[in-house]
C-alpha cells in the first residue's frame, strides 16, 4: 500500500492538483490578465506545493519527535518539495501536459534525496571508521554537482520543441 501511495497515487493526484488544476488558474490570473511571463507561475505554484507538505510536522510530533527536530525536518522537506515543484511546474509549462510532471514525480519519489553518508565517518565517535566510499567523496560530490549542472544546461534545449505547442509557455525574453 505504501508503494502504491508513494509511487502511483501521490504523484498522479498531486500533479493533477498542483499542476493541471492550479497552473491554468495562475496562468490566467498572472499571464493573461496581467501580462506576466510563465516564470511568475513557476515561482508561485511550487510554494503551494511545499506548504501542502507541511502537515507532515503533525505526524512527526505524534510519533514523539521533539518539536525543534520536527520543525527542522519539515523546513527541509518544504524546501526540497518547493524545488521539485519548481521543476515540475516548468515541465508542465514547457510541455503543456501533466504526464511529464507525473513521470518526474514518480522518478523523484523512487530516487529520494541524494544520500551523502559517504561524506562522514560511519561512527562519529570513532574517526577511523569511514564509509567505504569516503575516499571517493570528492569525486562523488563532483558528479552530484555535474548532474545538476547538466540538468540545468539541457532542460530548456531539450524541451524547446515541446514548448512551441504549449499554450502555457510565455517566454519573457521574446
Number of C-alpha atoms within 10 A of each C-alpha: 6 8 10 10 12 15 18 16 15 17 22 19 14 17 26 17 13 20 28 20 13 17 22 17 13 19 26 16 14 16 20 14 10 10 13 17 18 23 18 14 25 22 17 16 21 24 17 16 22 21 16 15 15 17 10 16 20 14 12 17 15 10 9 9 14 11 13 10 13 18 18 12 16 21 17 12 18 22 16 14 21 23 17 19 26 21 19 25 29 25 25 24 28 26 23 20 17 20 16 18 27 24 17 17 24 19 13 14 15 12 10 9 9 7 8 13 13 18 17 15 17 16 11 10 8 9 10 10 13 17 16 11 16 18 12 13 17 13 12 16 14 12 12 14 12 12 12 11 12 11 12 11 11 10 15 15 11 11 14 12 12 17 21 14 12 15 14 24 21 20 12 11 5 4
